[in-house]
Amino acid sequence: MTITLYAGLAGDTDPGRFMSSGLLRSRDGGAWERIEKGFPAVPQTFALLADPRRPGEVFAAAQDGIFRSTNYGDSWSRLDAPKPEFAVWSLTRHPHEPDTLFAGYEPPAIFKSTDNGRSWRSLDVSVGYPDITAGMPRRITRIAVDPTNADRIYASIEIGGLIMSEDGGRSWRQALDGLYVVEDAVDLHSVLVDAEGKVSVTTRVGAFQSRDHGRRWRKLPVPALREKGSYCRVLGQGPADTIYLGAGNDFDGDLGDFFRSTDGGASFQRLDLGAPLKSTVFAMAVDPTDPKRLVCSDKFGQVFLSDDAGDSWRAHPLPRGIGHVFSIAIG
């Protein structure tokens, strides 16, 4: 089976932060190449969405909107989705309705398509945010549909907690609020819902999980890469109770790590990717046709692939000097 990998470069939209731009492709283990034909400007590629069951099709979320290619990235066309004020940060396909897509924006907004991206409509995500985040930038970093109840949808917000809908997106509420003195635990980078409906999120200070749809939370035992807890960035669902998690010692950290749980989050082990990670793992993709196949990248383009749920890995780095990698996909 031929595997095509896509890697997107971006950065933080906050003033003064470093921003990269670009979109690359590798076909069946071959050299990485730029694929940016059809974009109005070199894309700041915050999210990618592909599926080997849809050969050639790939979606890219960027500063100018949402784009689609049907020829493995040889050319791109902009979809009829609103242009964001800053960027589109996330793309998700519905687990049971293959033509239904969700897109998360900065400032926070969610758009839904039921025709595989041809048309989009806005979902009303007017909610309150934790007071501690007042005045801070907010963007929707991930959207997840509960596979046990398609009406239940979650969206992680950096920096703004977790919002959820229990009526298919018609109304939303804040699912993560409380007593805080700092915003670390409501700076969310990813959300994952497993086959039993358990919700896991990643934050600046570790990962947390709820077994009752966000009413109560427990901290997951992810090994700490710094005193206050690992900067946890990305989550992925493996086979059965397997959870993959990419982390580091800070947003601009000099140490990354990749962890796996085979018991639904009760314990985590560090995986040896074959080389040290010199920055936080910012991107991960799991093959929807085979959850044992996954790819991850640290911020500076050290890309690693596994076909056996992380037991063994092979490196496929981006060309030297390319970063920051914010998204990756398997198509």
N, C-alpha and C positions, 0 to 999 in steps of 0.2 A: 504494500500500500504506500503510495507516495504521500509524504507529509510536507505541507508548506507552513513555514513559520513566518509570523509577522511581528515586528517590534516597533513600538512608537516612542518617540522622544518628546518630552514636554518639560514642565517645571512648575514652580509655584507662581500663581498669578499675583501674589502680594507684591507691593512696590519694593524694589530693592533686591528681590530674590532672583537667582539665576534662572533663565529660561532657555531650554533647548527646543529645536524644531527638527522634525524629520520623520520618515516612515520607511522601513526597510523590510526586505523579504529574503527568505532562504528557501529554496525548493529542494526537497529530498537530501538535505545535508550539504547542499552546495554553498557557494560564497554568498555573503549578504550583499544585496544591491538596493539602491534607492528606488522607490516607486511613488513618485509624487506628481505624476502627470494628471492634470485636471483640477488640482487645487488652486484657488485664487492666490494663495501664498503658501510657502512651505508650512505644512501643518504642525501645530503643537498638538501631538496626538496623545490625548489623555486616556482614551479607551479604544479597544478593538474588540470586534465580535466576529467569529468565524465558526464554521462547523463542517467537518469533513463530509457529512451527509449532504452538504450543499456545495458541490465542487465549484471552485472559482469565486464563490461569493464571500465578501468580507466587508464589514462596516467599520468606519473610523469616525471617532468623535474628536472634534478639534475646536479651535478658537473661532472658526467661521461657520460652524454648524456640523451636520452629520452627512457623511459621504458614503457611497457604496460603489464597490467594484464587482463585476461579474466575470472578470477574467484574471483572477489572482493578483489584482493590483496593477495590471498593465495600464489601465486608465480608470478614472474616477468621475463620478457625477454627484453633484450636491442634491440631497433629498429635500423635500418640501417640509422641512422642520424649521421652526423659528431660529434666526441667528441669535446666539447668546450675547449677553452683555460682556461676559468675560470668556467663558468656554463651556463646552459640553464635557462633563467629567466621567460619565458612566453610561454603559449600554448593557441591557439584559434582555434575554429571550425568555418568554414564558415557558415553564417546564411542561405544560400540557397543551398549549396552543402555539404551535410552531410559527405562525405568522404574526404573533403578538410580541411587540418589542416595547421596552421602556427606556427612556433617556433621562438622565439626571444632569441638571444645569447648575451653574454659578452665575448670579445668586440663585438660591434654592428654587427650583421648578422641576416638575416632572411632566414629560410628554409621552403619550401612548399611541402606538400604531397597531392596528389590527390587520393590516394588509402588507406586512413585511417591509414597512418603511415608505410606502408610496404616499400616505397621508398621515397626519399626526393631529392629536387634540390634547389640549392642556388639562391636567388634573389639578384640582384645587387643593394645594398643600398649605393653606393658610393655617399655621399652627404657632403656638408659643415656643420660645426657646429658653433653655436654662439662663437665668439672669447673669450668671458668671460669664457668659459668652457675649454679653452686650457690646456692640461696637466692633466685634471681631468678624473677619471674613467667613462666609459660609458657602459650602458647595456640597452637592450630593455625590458622594464618592462611590456608592454602590446601591443597587436595588435588588431585593431578593423576594421571590414569591414562595410562600409556604407550599411545598408539594403535597401536604396533607389537607390543605384548605386554600384553594386558589383565590378566595376573597381576601385572604390575609397577606398583605404586602408590607415589607419593611424597607426603609431607606436610611442609610447611614449618612451622617452629616459631619463634615470637618469645617468648622468647629460648631457643633450645635446639637449633639445627641443623636437619638434614634427616633424617627417618626414612623408610624404604622397606620395602616388602613385595615379595617375588618369588613369592608363592603366593596371590595374590588377596586378601590381607588376613588370612590365618590367622596369620602370624607377621611380626614387624617387627624391623628392626635400625637402628642409627644409621649414617647414610651420610656424615656430615660431622663428623669429629673429628680432633684432631691436637694440635699444640703451639701454645698461645695465651697471650698475656699480657693481652689484653682480649677482650671478648665481641663486638666489632663484626662479625666475619665469621661468627658463628653466630647473629646476630640476624636471622632470615629473615622476610621479609614476603610472598613469593610464590614459587611454583614453576610452571614451564611445561615441558611435554614436546612436542616438535614431531613431525612426521610421520616423521622418521627416528630418533626415540628420543633425540635430544639433550635434555639436561636443563639448564634455565637457572633461576637463583635470584636474588632481589634481597636486598640486605643494607644495613646502615647505611653501608657503605663501598664501594658499587658493586654490580655484577652479575657473576655467575660462571656458567660453563658446563662441563658434563661431556659427553664423547662416549662414555664407557664405563660408563654407569650409576652414576656417583658415585664411581668409583675414583680418578680424577684430575680436577683442575679447573684452569681458566684464567680469569683476570679478563678480562671483556669491556671493550672500549674505549669505555665510556660517558663522554662529556665530564664533567669534574669541576666540580661547583658549589661545592666547598669544598676545602680543602687535602688532607684525607685521603680524598676521593672523595665522589661524590654519594650522598645518602640516597635509595636506589632503593626504590620502594614496590610498583608494580604492573606486571604483564606481560600481554601479550595476543598471540594468534597471528593474524597477518594471512594474506593469500593467499601460497601457495608458501613462500618463505624469509623472509617479512616478519615481524618481531617489533616490537611496540609496547612502549614502556617509559615509565612516569611516575615522576618524581623531584622532588627538591627539595634544599635545603641543610640540612635537619634535620627532625626530627619536628614541631617547632613553628617551622619555618623561615619566612622572609619572602620566599622565592624558590622558584618552581617551574619545571619544564621538562618537555617531552614530546619523546621521541626515537623514531626509527624505524631499524631495520636491514632492508635488503632482501637481505642475503646471509647470513642465518642467524646473525647476531651477530658477523661478522668486522669490521664497521664500523657506526657509528651516526651519524646526522645529527639535528641539532635541527630540529624543525618549528615553523613560525610559526603560532600559533593565531589570530593577529589582534589579540591584546591581551596585555599582560604578566601573568604569573601571580604573585600575591603570596603564595602559600603552596604547599606541596608537593602534587603530584598524588597523591591518596589513593585514587581510584576510577576504574575503567575497565571497560567492557563492549564486547565485540565481538559483532556479530550472527552467531549460528551459521548463519544461512541465507545470509549474504553477508559474508565477512571483510573486505571493503573498507569496510563500514559500522561505525563505532565511536563511542563517546561517552566522554568523560572529564570529571573534575571535580577542581579543587583542593580543599583542605580547607575553604575559605570559600565554596564554592558557585558558583564560576565554571565553568559547564558549557559544553562545546564538542562539536559533532557534525561528523563527516566522512562522506561517502558515497564517497570515492575514495581510501581507504587513507591519508588524512592529507595529501593534496596541497592540499586546501582545507578550510576550516572555517567554521562559523557558530556564533555564541554563543547560548546559551539559559540565562542565569543564574537561579539560585534567587532568591527574594525577598531583598531586602537584610536583612542581619543574621542570616541562617540559616546555620548550620554546627554542628558539623564534619561534613562529608560523608565517610563511610567506605565507602559502597557505592552502586552504580548498576547499572541493568539496562535492557535493550532487550526489549520484549515486543510 
